[in-house]
């Protein structure tokens, strides 16, 4: 079977959903989001007190969540303050809701 080299043409919502799903693919990231969702903001140092992992490991997970747009950070030396990115969080809820409701493909689950 021969494959085509043509562009598949993903929508911006498909790309965003995949990025968010990838960011949510680790239990530590889920825990971080749960902790941040219950607060207005949180410093990285506080997260290491709540999640028994090295600061560098927590930072790697925060980076993945930042890249997906699920959280936002504000540099306030010597710390960085992290919060849920409310606009993108609401977009994620909508995209995942539509995806699991089967509304992404004309109502079917293909």
N, CA and C atoms as an extended XYZ file, in Angstrom:
330
Properties=species:S:1:pos:R:3:atomname:S:1:resname:S:1:resid:I:1 pbc="F F F"
N         0.850       -1.168        0.000 N   UNK     1
C         0.000        0.000        0.000 CA  UNK     1
C         0.901        1.239        0.000 C   UNK     1
N         0.613        2.148       -0.882 N   UNK     2
C         1.401        3.362       -0.975 CA  UNK     2
C         0.734        4.471       -0.168 C   UNK     2
N         1.549        5.191        0.595 N   UNK     3
C         1.039        6.302        1.397 CA  UNK     3
C         1.264        7.607        0.662 C   UNK     3
N         0.440        8.558        0.953 N   UNK     4
C         0.565        9.863        0.322 CA  UNK     4
C         1.442       10.781        1.159 C   UNK     4
N         2.097       11.701        0.526 N   UNK     5
C         2.915       12.680        1.220 CA  UNK     5
C         2.194       14.016        1.348 C   UNK     5
N         0.921       14.029        0.982 N   UNK     6
C         0.171       15.279        1.058 CA  UNK     6
C        -0.139       15.636        2.513 C   UNK     6
N        -0.330       16.916        2.752 N   UNK     7
C        -0.627       17.431        4.084 CA  UNK     7
C        -2.020       16.960        4.520 C   UNK     7
N        -2.109       16.482        5.742 N   UNK     8
C        -3.394       16.011        6.267 CA  UNK     8
C        -4.315       17.192        6.547 C   UNK     8
N        -3.753       18.295        6.989 N   UNK     9
C        -4.563       19.485        7.229 CA  UNK     9
C        -5.363       19.433        8.515 C   UNK     9
N        -4.683       19.294        9.644 N   UNK    10
C        -5.360       19.287       10.940 CA  UNK    10
C        -5.923       20.670       11.246 C   UNK    10
N        -7.044       20.719       11.928 N   UNK    11
C        -7.610       22.001       12.342 CA  UNK    11
C        -6.841       22.511       13.561 C   UNK    11
N        -6.982       23.783       13.828 N   UNK    12
C        -6.314       24.355       15.010 CA  UNK    12
C        -6.862       23.726       16.292 C   UNK    12
N        -8.143       23.378       16.306 N   UNK    13
C        -8.721       22.722       17.479 CA  UNK    13
C        -8.155       21.322       17.667 C   UNK    13
N        -7.933       20.583       16.583 N   UNK    14
C        -7.332       19.246       16.689 CA  UNK    14
C        -5.909       19.329       17.235 C   UNK    14
N        -5.160       20.307       16.756 N   UNK    15
C        -3.790       20.485       17.227 CA  UNK    15
C        -3.785       20.887       18.705 C   UNK    15
N        -4.661       21.803       19.078 N   UNK    16
C        -4.756       22.241       20.469 CA  UNK    16
C        -5.163       21.097       21.382 C   UNK    16
N        -6.146       20.314       20.971 N   UNK    17
C        -6.612       19.185       21.779 CA  UNK    17
C        -5.507       18.159       21.972 C   UNK    17
N        -4.760       17.854       20.921 N   UNK    18
C        -3.656       16.897       21.023 CA  UNK    18
C        -2.574       17.415       21.962 C   UNK    18
N        -2.273       18.694       21.872 N   UNK    19
C        -1.263       19.294       22.744 CA  UNK    19
C        -1.685       19.230       24.205 C   UNK    19
N        -2.937       19.532       24.457 N   UNK    20
C        -3.453       19.490       25.830 CA  UNK    20
C        -3.498       18.063       26.346 C   UNK    20
N        -3.910       17.131       25.500 N   UNK    21
C        -3.966       15.725       25.907 CA  UNK    21
C        -2.572       15.217       26.258 C   UNK    21
N        -1.587       15.603       25.472 N   UNK    22
C        -0.205       15.198       25.759 CA  UNK    22
C         0.249       15.768       27.096 C   UNK    22
N        -0.082       17.029       27.360 N   UNK    23
C         0.303       17.660       28.619 CA  UNK    23
C        -0.371       16.987       29.813 C   UNK    23
N        -1.551       16.439       29.598 N   UNK    24
C        -2.289       15.776       30.678 CA  UNK    24
C        -1.910       14.306       30.843 C   UNK    24
N        -0.921       13.847       30.086 N   UNK    25
C        -0.621       12.417       30.045 CA  UNK    25
C         0.255       11.911       31.183 C   UNK    25
N         0.525       12.725       32.176 N   UNK    26
C         1.330       12.271       33.309 CA  UNK    26
C         0.601       12.594       34.611 C   UNK    26
N         0.542       11.643       35.549 N   UNK    27
C        -0.194       11.869       36.802 CA  UNK    27
C         0.315       13.064       37.609 C   UNK    27
N         1.601       13.357       37.545 N   UNK    28
C         2.129       14.512       38.282 CA  UNK    28
C         1.538       15.803       37.726 C   UNK    28
N         1.364       15.867       36.425 N   UNK    29
C         0.792       17.067       35.816 CA  UNK    29
C        -0.673       17.226       36.209 C   UNK    29
N        -1.368       16.126       36.306 N   UNK    30
C        -2.761       16.161       36.773 CA  UNK    30
C        -2.791       16.695       38.207 C   UNK    30
N        -1.884       16.206       39.048 N   UNK    31
C        -1.812       16.659       40.440 CA  UNK    31
C        -1.505       18.159       40.497 C   UNK    31
N        -0.560       18.610       39.685 N   UNK    32
C        -0.214       20.034       39.663 CA  UNK    32
C        -1.437       20.864       39.281 C   UNK    32
N        -2.153       20.444       38.264 N   UNK    33
C        -3.352       21.176       37.839 CA  UNK    33
C        -4.416       21.185       38.933 C   UNK    33
N        -4.579       20.076       39.618 N   UNK    34
C        -5.548       20.019       40.709 CA  UNK    34
C        -5.167       20.996       41.819 C   UNK    34
N        -3.877       21.048       42.138 N   UNK    35
C        -3.415       21.968       43.180 CA  UNK    35
C        -3.586       23.427       42.752 C   UNK    35
N        -3.221       23.728       41.523 N   UNK    36
C        -3.340       25.100       41.042 CA  UNK    36
C        -4.793       25.529       40.879 C   UNK    36
N        -5.662       24.605       40.510 N   UNK    37
C        -7.075       24.931       40.310 CA  UNK    37
C        -7.732       25.376       41.616 C   UNK    37
N        -7.206       24.906       42.737 N   UNK    38
C        -7.767       25.267       44.031 CA  UNK    38
C        -7.185       26.543       44.618 C   UNK    38
N        -6.248       27.163       43.915 N   UNK    39
C        -5.573       28.363       44.405 CA  UNK    39
C        -5.671       29.481       43.376 C   UNK    39
N        -5.464       30.699       43.828 N   UNK    40
C        -5.351       31.791       42.864 CA  UNK    40
C        -4.018       31.704       42.155 C   UNK    40
N        -2.967       31.402       42.878 N   UNK    41
C        -1.630       31.231       42.310 CA  UNK    41
C        -0.803       30.371       43.258 C   UNK    41
N         0.313       29.921       42.774 N   UNK    42
C         1.165       29.053       43.573 CA  UNK    42
C         2.598       29.223       43.095 C   UNK    42
N         3.536       29.252       44.014 N   UNK    43
C         4.943       29.319       43.645 CA  UNK    43
C         5.486       27.912       43.476 C   UNK    43
N         6.489       27.764       42.620 N   UNK    44
C         7.087       26.458       42.369 CA  UNK    44
C         7.570       25.806       43.650 C   UNK    44
N         8.205       26.574       44.517 N   UNK    45
C         8.726       26.031       45.773 CA  UNK    45
C         7.641       25.414       46.630 C   UNK    45
N         6.454       25.997       46.593 N   UNK    46
C         5.335       25.448       47.344 CA  UNK    46
C         4.898       24.104       46.773 C   UNK    46
N         5.013       23.945       45.467 N   UNK    47
C         4.633       22.681       44.838 CA  UNK    47
C         5.538       21.547       45.298 C   UNK    47
N         6.829       21.820       45.476 N   UNK    48
C         7.733       20.748       45.915 CA  UNK    48
C         7.419       20.321       47.347 C   UNK    48
N         6.792       21.186       48.114 N   UNK    49
C         6.357       20.802       49.452 CA  UNK    49
C         5.114       19.932       49.420 C   UNK    49
N         4.344       20.048       48.355 N   UNK    50
C         3.103       19.281       48.223 CA  UNK    50
C         3.274       18.013       47.397 C   UNK    50
N         4.257       18.036       46.506 N   UNK    51
C         4.555       16.872       45.660 CA  UNK    51
C         6.006       16.483       45.947 C   UNK    51
N         6.226       15.340       46.545 N   UNK    52
C         7.590       14.961       46.955 CA  UNK    52
C         8.486       14.565       45.778 C   UNK    52
N         8.876       15.570       45.010 N   UNK    53
C         9.759       15.361       43.866 CA  UNK    53
C        10.782       16.478       43.855 C   UNK    53
N        11.851       16.260       43.132 N   UNK    54
C        12.890       17.274       42.995 CA  UNK    54
C        12.344       18.505       42.279 C   UNK    54
N        12.883       19.660       42.638 N   UNK    55
C        12.493       20.925       42.003 CA  UNK    55
C        12.643       20.855       40.488 C   UNK    55
N        13.723       20.245       40.019 N   UNK    56
C        13.963       20.159       38.569 CA  UNK    56
C        12.892       19.321       37.877 C   UNK    56
N        12.435       18.262       38.520 N   UNK    57
C        11.389       17.413       37.947 CA  UNK    57
C        10.066       18.162       37.877 C   UNK    57
N         9.741       18.861       38.968 N   UNK    58
C         8.516       19.666       38.985 CA  UNK    58
C         8.580       20.710       37.873 C   UNK    58
N         9.749       21.331       37.707 N   UNK    59
C         9.914       22.362       36.672 CA  UNK    59
C         9.690       21.800       35.270 C   UNK    59
N        10.138       20.575       35.028 N   UNK    60
C         9.920       19.944       33.719 CA  UNK    60
C         8.438       19.736       33.455 C   UNK    60
N         7.709       19.315       34.475 N   UNK    61
C         6.268       19.111       34.323 CA  UNK    61
C         5.546       20.447       34.131 C   UNK    61
N         5.980       21.469       34.859 N   UNK    62
C         5.402       22.799       34.686 CA  UNK    62
C         5.650       23.317       33.270 C   UNK    62
N         6.822       23.041       32.739 N   UNK    63
C         7.153       23.476       31.381 CA  UNK    63
C         6.188       22.854       30.365 C   UNK    63
N         5.890       21.565       30.526 N   UNK    64
C         4.963       20.895       29.608 CA  UNK    64
C         3.564       21.512       29.692 C   UNK    64
N         3.135       21.845       30.900 N   UNK    65
C         1.817       22.467       31.075 CA  UNK    65
C         1.796       23.890       30.518 C   UNK    65
N         2.906       24.598       30.669 N   UNK    66
C         3.030       25.946       30.095 CA  UNK    66
C         2.965       25.897       28.575 C   UNK    66
N         3.714       24.972       27.974 N   UNK    67
C         3.761       24.853       26.517 CA  UNK    67
C         2.399       24.520       25.927 C   UNK    67
N         1.607       23.762       26.675 N   UNK    68
C         0.256       23.419       26.217 CA  UNK    68
C        -0.729       24.557       26.480 C   UNK    68
N        -0.290       25.562       27.229 N   UNK    69
C        -1.141       26.709       27.515 CA  UNK    69
C        -2.133       26.500       28.645 C   UNK    69
N        -1.990       25.410       29.389 N   UNK    70
C        -2.938       25.139       30.469 CA  UNK    70
C        -2.648       25.952       31.722 C   UNK    70
N        -1.393       26.386       31.888 N   UNK    71
C        -1.035       27.242       33.008 CA  UNK    71
C        -0.267       28.445       32.467 C   UNK    71
N        -0.106       29.440       33.314 N   UNK    72
C         0.705       30.599       32.960 CA  UNK    72
C         1.624       30.900       34.129 C   UNK    72
N         2.757       31.502       33.817 N   UNK    73
C         3.732       31.811       34.843 CA  UNK    73
C         4.109       33.273       34.829 C   UNK    73
N         4.442       33.775       35.993 N   UNK    74
C         4.878       35.155       36.140 CA  UNK    74
C         6.178       35.141       36.928 C   UNK    74
N         7.233       35.682       36.316 N   UNK    75
C         8.533       35.702       36.981 CA  UNK    75
C         8.534       36.818       38.013 C   UNK    75
N         8.805       36.425       39.257 N   UNK    76
C         8.875       37.343       40.384 CA  UNK    76
C        10.100       36.933       41.191 C   UNK    76
N        11.322       37.328       40.707 N   UNK    77
C        12.567       36.822       41.292 CA  UNK    77
C        12.549       36.844       42.812 C   UNK    77
N        13.035       35.780       43.415 N   UNK    78
C        13.714       34.631       42.794 CA  UNK    78
C        12.758       33.481       42.477 C   UNK    78
N        11.485       33.733       42.502 N   UNK    79
C        10.516       32.660       42.259 CA  UNK    79
C         9.698       32.935       41.002 C   UNK    79
N         9.004       31.903       40.554 N   UNK    80
C         8.057       32.039       39.460 CA  UNK    80
C         6.691       31.638       40.006 C   UNK    80
N         5.706       32.456       39.741 N   UNK    81
C         4.348       32.205       40.223 CA  UNK    81
C         3.556       31.559       39.092 C   UNK    81
N         2.932       30.436       39.369 N   UNK    82
C         2.144       29.725       38.364 CA  UNK    82
C         0.671       29.729       38.730 C   UNK    82
N        -0.188       29.834       37.703 N   UNK    83
C        -1.637       29.809       37.867 CA  UNK    83
C        -2.252       29.056       36.689 C   UNK    83
N        -3.479       28.628       36.871 N   UNK    84
C        -4.250       28.071       35.756 CA  UNK    84
C        -4.485       29.194       34.752 C   UNK    84
N        -4.321       28.905       33.473 N   UNK    85
C        -4.644       29.880       32.419 CA  UNK    85
C        -6.125       29.698       32.139 C   UNK    85
N        -6.953       30.532       32.740 N   UNK    86
C        -8.412       30.336       32.732 CA  UNK    86
C        -9.007       30.257       31.328 C   UNK    86
N        -8.582       31.127       30.439 N   UNK    87
C        -9.144       31.123       29.083 CA  UNK    87
C        -8.846       29.801       28.375 C   UNK    87
N        -7.588       29.366       28.441 N   UNK    88
C        -7.219       28.110       27.791 CA  UNK    88
C        -7.808       26.908       28.525 C   UNK    88
N        -7.948       27.014       29.837 N   UNK    89
C        -8.558       25.936       30.620 CA  UNK    89
C       -10.001       25.726       30.165 C   UNK    89
N       -10.727       26.828       29.975 N   UNK    90
C       -12.110       26.734       29.499 CA  UNK    90
C       -12.169       26.186       28.077 C   UNK    90
N       -11.202       26.577       27.249 N   UNK    91
C       -11.142       26.032       25.887 CA  UNK    91
C       -10.904       24.528       25.930 C   UNK    91
N       -10.009       24.077       26.822 N   UNK    92
C        -9.736       22.641       26.964 CA  UNK    92
C       -11.011       21.899       27.374 C   UNK    92
N       -11.742       22.455       28.308 N   UNK    93
C       -12.988       21.822       28.754 CA  UNK    93
C       -13.961       21.680       27.590 C   UNK    93
N       -14.058       22.720       26.780 N   UNK    94
C       -14.954       22.689       25.624 CA  UNK    94
C       -14.492       21.649       24.606 C   UNK    94
N       -13.198       21.688       24.254 N   UNK    95
C       -12.681       20.761       23.239 CA  UNK    95
C       -12.800       19.306       23.688 C   UNK    95
N       -12.434       19.022       24.933 N   UNK    96
C       -12.554       17.645       25.429 CA  UNK    96
C       -14.020       17.225       25.514 C   UNK    96
N       -14.868       18.138       25.945 N   UNK    97
C       -16.299       17.834       26.020 CA  UNK    97
C       -16.881       17.481       24.663 C   UNK    97
N       -16.532       18.293       23.652 N   UNK    98
C       -17.011       18.019       22.304 CA  UNK    98
C       -16.438       16.710       21.770 C   UNK    98
N       -15.176       16.476       22.054 N   UNK    99
C       -14.528       15.253       21.582 CA  UNK    99
C       -15.213       14.016       22.158 C   UNK    99
N       -15.416       14.013       23.472 N   UNK   100
C       -16.019       12.836       24.105 CA  UNK   100
C       -17.518       12.726       23.851 C   UNK   100
N       -18.141       13.824       23.462 N   UNK   101
C       -19.554       13.774       23.114 CA  UNK   101
C       -19.742       13.318       21.660 C   UNK   101
N       -18.637       13.175       20.943 N   UNK   102
C       -18.721       12.727       19.553 CA  UNK   102
C       -19.087       13.826       18.585 C   UNK   102
N       -18.921       15.072       18.993 N   UNK   103
C       -19.302       16.190       18.148 CA  UNK   103
C       -18.186       16.635       17.217 C   UNK   103
N       -17.061       15.944       17.220 N   UNK   104
C       -15.932       16.368       16.404 CA  UNK   104
C       -16.002       15.823       14.983 C   UNK   104
N       -16.902       14.898       14.744 N   UNK   105
C       -16.947       14.262       13.412 CA  UNK   105
C       -18.406       14.096       12.983 C   UNK   105
N       -19.163       15.156       13.060 N   UNK   106
C       -20.565       15.089       12.644 CA  UNK   106
C       -21.412       14.201       13.526 C   UNK   106
N       -21.032       14.019       14.780 N   UNK   107
C       -21.830       13.236       15.713 CA  UNK   107
C       -21.450       11.773       15.792 C   UNK   107
N       -20.541       11.315       14.917 N   UNK   108
C       -20.153        9.912       14.988 CA  UNK   108
C       -18.872        9.761       15.805 C   UNK   108
N       -18.538        8.586       16.171 N   UNK   109
C       -17.312        8.297       16.918 CA  UNK   109
C       -16.385        7.491       16.019 C   UNK   109
N       -16.011        8.074       14.878 N   UNK   110
C       -15.151        7.357       13.941 CA  UNK   110
C       -13.680        7.583       14.210 C   UNK   110
